[in-house]
């Protein structure tokens, strides 16, 4: 049984500015609890795809591992007890995961692969608190129009592709590439708000 949070805040264990914006959009108050992504001791939670791991399994595992680690961090630091929210987003096409491109060549290759085709955006969210732990994955389909080499080159010359799964973000200039979506706009941005609110209510957060 979920323990009632000490206040109406949550911990958001994510560096994504888009997730912060989405939580503010629906009036969910939060405090950042950032996990280590690199450094001498390595990442707190590895985001390496395991051998033979399917995209759905991968994104769910990473989100839940982040939530469990962050919740234990709250306890170790003796912080105010609150639900911890984590999320992980990945883009997949033909069963293959497209991560964050490291350079312009990788970004261009991803966009060429997405051009004129439908791909899936998977965002898994997890909430962990005292007496509660759950996870859900939201799947959206996104169809790109046919991209010209010039459009791909211009996009890859910007800073847009390099911190985003699949090399693009729906909230930025890449919106002009998108012909059709089926699913959750906020999920494609990185935090499906309907599912997030549902999980936080289940964790005991007093949402309307």
Buried (B, 14 or more C-beta within 10 A) or exposed (E): EBEBBEEEBBBBBBEBEBBBBBBEEBEBEBEEBEBEEEEEEEEBBEBEBEEEEEBBBBBBBBBBBBBBBBBEBBEEEEBEBBBBBBBBBBBBBEEEBBBBBEEBEBBBBBBEBBBEEBBBBBBBBBBBBBEBBBBBBBBBEBBBBEBEEEBBEEBBEEEBBBBBBBBBBBBBEBEEBBEEBEBBEBBBBBBBBEBBBBBBBBBBBEBE
